[in-house]
Amino acid sequence: MKSFIGLVPAVGVAALFAGCALRQIQGGIQPPVVMPETSSFVGVRSWTNVDATTKDLLYAVYPSAVTQGTIDVYSYPQGALEGQITGLNGPGGDCSDKKGNVYVTDVEPSGNEVVEFAHGGTQPIRTLSVPSGKNPYSCAVDPTTGDLAVTNYGNTAGDGASLLIYRNARGQPKSYTDPQFLNYAYCTYDNSGDLFVDGKYPGGYEVPIFGEVPRRAKSIETINLNYEIGWISSLQWDGKYLAVGQGVKPYIFQFLIAGTSGNRVGSTQLNDATWLEQFVLAGKRVVAVNIFFHDRYEYEYDILLYNYPQGGDSTERIGYDIGGGDISSVALSRKKRSVH
């Protein structure tokens, strides 16, 4: 499983779920059967509907061997299956820019890379090499410059861990490291181009650490939050606050960042989620990757939509199919708006 959970000892997940009495999740949108148009990527069949580019699209990354590293593309918020990208070796995280282009981190035998796709497209329009590090994990795009940030998780000892920034999402990246980080997991930009990152602290089991690379800064500054997060699960900027996900007992906490301090000012409870794997904010909604038990010993993945910041019970369910494989990440790609 190419996920934050999958990169830490599996006993943690087993212990979490073993004691849970799960409430059955009902309703939601089931993707209809769609006759695909075909294209190819690395000789493997990929497809999208002809009108997919006219819709907002949700890209869900399935990294496991069961699905052979695919990305399902759903209309948003309708949840209809609009296409599938196949042929990637080990996709892990994805993100999008203002143009609707989608970036996917990919672990390849020949070298790690970031693959860029146009909105609704199945063919790569650009590939960026990850020159060093192990396990490229997540990404984010600076809304002010188009710079692309990528986290290298590294291994369990922290070897190869780094934070990379590609200027204008091109060329070779600048690498950032900090001895207080053992691993780098998720990242996000605020509206001013400041980059936030989380990861693991080397001094304790699953102890999270948070940092910021202010715009034009040359190093990572550690941020001290006044509330302890249990099992980190993604970062997003909600327009005013840093939104930090908590995997176990799923919440999204809002922090007001001032200098190197973060003060909790709000929280969003995701009532019917079991484990918050990753999330993305879409205006007044949260799109959350959820892990839950299908039976006593097997856990499954689905995508749940919630009102933000109210939270509560999910309003929609997308992409669930028993045995359908792991989901490690979702990204929202907006269609191009007409200018009048």
N, C-alpha and C positions, 0 to 999 in steps of 0.2 A: 504494500500500500504506500503510494507516494504521497504522504501527507505529514503534517506536523506530528501526529500520533505515530505514524509509521517510522519516524526517525528517532523515536525514543523507545525505551523498553516497553514491550507489548504487555507486560504484566500490569502496567498502569491502566491501560484500557480495559483489560479483563477485570481488574479489581473494581473499576468504576461501574461497569455494566452488570457485574454479577449480582449486585445488591439492588438493582433498579427494578421496580414494578412499572412497566411502561403502559401508558394510556394509549389505546388504539387511535391512530390518526386517520381521520376519515375525510372524504370529499376531495377537493382539489381537481386539477385539470390533467387529464390523461392525453398524451400526444396522439393525434389521429394517425392512421396509416396514410402515408404520402408517397405517391409515385415519384421517384427521384429522377432528375437529370443527372447525367454522369460526367465526371471529369476525373483526373487522376493526379495523385501526388505520390512520388516514389513508387509508381507502378501499382498502387493500391487505390481502389475505387473510393472516391469522395463525391459528394453531391450537395447541391442546394436547390431549392425551388427558384423558379425564374424570377419571382417577385420578392425574393428575400431581401434584396437591397433597399426596398421601399419601406421596411419595417425596422423598429428597434429590435435588437437581437441580443439574446443571452447565450454566452458561450460557456458550456460546462465541460471541464476537463476530466476525462476518465483515464487515469494513467496505468491501470493494472494490466496484467497479462491476459486477463479474461476478455478485455475489450481491445487489446492490442494497441493501446495508446491513442484513443480517439477523442474527438471533441464534438459533442452534440450541440447543435445550434437551434435555439428555440425562439419563437416570436415572444416579445415581451410587451405587456404582461400576460398575453393570451395563453402562452405555454404550448403552442402547437410546434411540432417538430418541423423545422424548416430546412435542415441539412445536417451533414456530418463531414468532418474532416478526419481523414485516416492517414496512416503511414508514418506518424511521428513515433519515435522510439520510446521516449520516456518523458512525455509532457508532465509538468507539475503545476505551474502557476500561470495565470494569465491576467492581463490588464488591457485597458484601451485608452486611446487619446481622443482629443476633441474632434478629430476628423472621422472617428469611428473605426480606425485601424486597430487591430487586436494583436498583441504581442504574447507569445507563448514561450515559457522556458522549457528547454528540451535537453535531456541527457542522451547523448549519442555515443556509440562506441568509438567513433572517430574524433570526438571532441564535443564538449558542451556548447550549446548555442541558444540564441533567442530567435524565434521565427516570427515574422510579421505577416499578417494577412489583412487585405482590404476588407471593409465592411461587406459581409455577404459573400466573400470570395473563398475559394478552396485552394488556390495556388499561392505559394509564398511570394510576396513582392520584395522581401529583403530578408537576409539572414545575417545575424550578428554573432561573431564568435565570442565565447567566454574564455578569455586567454588563460585564466588561472582559477584554481578553486575546485570545489567539489559540490555537487548537488545544487545547481541553480534552482531557486525555490519559488520566489515570488517577484513581482515587478510593480512599478507605478510610473506614471508619466506626469511630468511637471506641466501644469496647465498654462504657465506663463512663458515657458521656453521650448517645450517639447522634449526636454531632456528625459532620458529613460533610466530609471534606477532598477537594479536587479540585486537580489540578495543571493549570496552563496552560503548555503547552510553549513557546509563543511561536513566532517564526520563526527562521530561521538566524542572524539578527543579535541575537536575544534580545528583540525588540520584542514586547510583550504577555505576556511570561513572568511568572508569579506562582503563588503557592500560596494557595488559598482555603479558608476554613473556614466552613461553614454551621452555626450553632448549632441543635442538634436537627434537623438536616437540613431546615431551614425558612428562608424569608425571604431576606434579602440577606446575602452572605458578608463576612467580614473578610478583607482581602487582606494577604499577607505577601510581601515581596521582600527580596533581599539582593544587593548588588553583586558578591559572589563567585560568584553563580549566573548563567550565561548562559541556561540553560533549566532547567525543572523537569520531571522525567519520572515517577517512581513515588513512592508514599508508603504508609506503613503506621503503625498505632498499636500501642503495646505494651499490656500489661494494665492499666497505670496511667493511660492517657490521654495519654502522651507521643507526639508525632507525629514520625516520621522521614521524610525526603525525600531523593531523589537527583536528579542532573541533570548538566549539563555545565558545566565550568569554562571561563571565557572565555580563559584563558591558553594553551590547547593543544588540539590536535586530538583530540576524543573523550576528553579527560581527565575522568574522573568526579569529582564532588564530592558530599559527603554532609552533611546537616544535621539538626538536631532543633529542634522547637518544644516545649519542656517544657510540661506541663500548666499552663495559666493564664499562660504567658509571652507577651510582646508582640513577640518577634522570633525570628529563626532563628539558632541557634548552629551554627557549622561543626564537624563531627566529623572528626577525623583518624584514619583507619584505618591500622594498621601493616602492611597488605598491599595491594598495588596490584591493582585489578580491571581486567581487560581487557574493554571493552565491557559496560557495565552492563545488567542484565536483571531488573528488578523487585526489590522489597523485601517481606519478610514478617517478622512477629514470631512466633517458634516457641514462645513461652511462657517462654523464658529468655534467648534470644539473638536478635540481629538477623541474619536470614538474607538474604544478598546474593547475587543471581544474577550469573553471568558468562556472557555470550552466546557468545563464541568459546571453544572447548574447554570445553563446558558443565560448570560446577560451581555448587554453592551453598555459600557460605562462611558460617560462623557467627562472629559477633563479640560479645564481651562489652563492653558499653558502660559506661564509667565516666567521668562528666563529659563532656568534649569529646574523649575518646579511645576508640578501638575496637580491641581486641586480638583477633586471630584465634585461635579455640580449637578449630575443627573444620572439616571440609569434607565435602561430599557430591558424589561424581562421578556424572554421568549418562552411563553408558558409551555407549549407543546413540543419544544425541541428537547432532545436528550443530550446530544453533544454538539456544540457549535464548532464545526471544523473550520469554516471560513465564511466571510460575508462581504457584501458590497452594498453601499448605500446608493439608492436611486431616488433622489428627491425626498419625498415623504414616505418612502418604503425602504425596507431592508430585504435583501435577497440573501438567504442564509443556506449554507450547506449543512445538513443535519445528518448525524449518524444515530441509528436506533436499532434495537434488537428486533429481528424478524421472528425469531424463536429464542429458545433459551441460550443457544450457543452461537447463533449466526447473526451478525449485524449487517444492516443495509443502509443505503444512502438515499436521501431525497433532497429536494430544494424547496424551501418554505419561504413564503412572502409574509411580511409583517408591516403594520403601520409604524412609522417612525416619527417622533421618538416614543409614541405611546406604548408600543409593544403589545403584550397580551397574547391571545391565540392567533395562529397564522390565518391569513385570509385566502391563500391559494397554495396549491401543491403542484410542483412541476417535476417531471423527469423520473418518476419512480417506476422501477420494474424489478420484480424479485430476481435476484441473481444478476442484476444489470451491471454490477461492477462498482468500484470505488469512484467517488467524486472528490477531487482534491481542491478545485477552485472554480469560481464563476466570475465572469466579467461582463459588464453591460456595454454594448456598442450601440450608440445612437445613430439613427439614420440621418442623412443630410437634410437640413431644413431649407426650404425654398426662401430666397431673399427677394422681397418685393419692393 
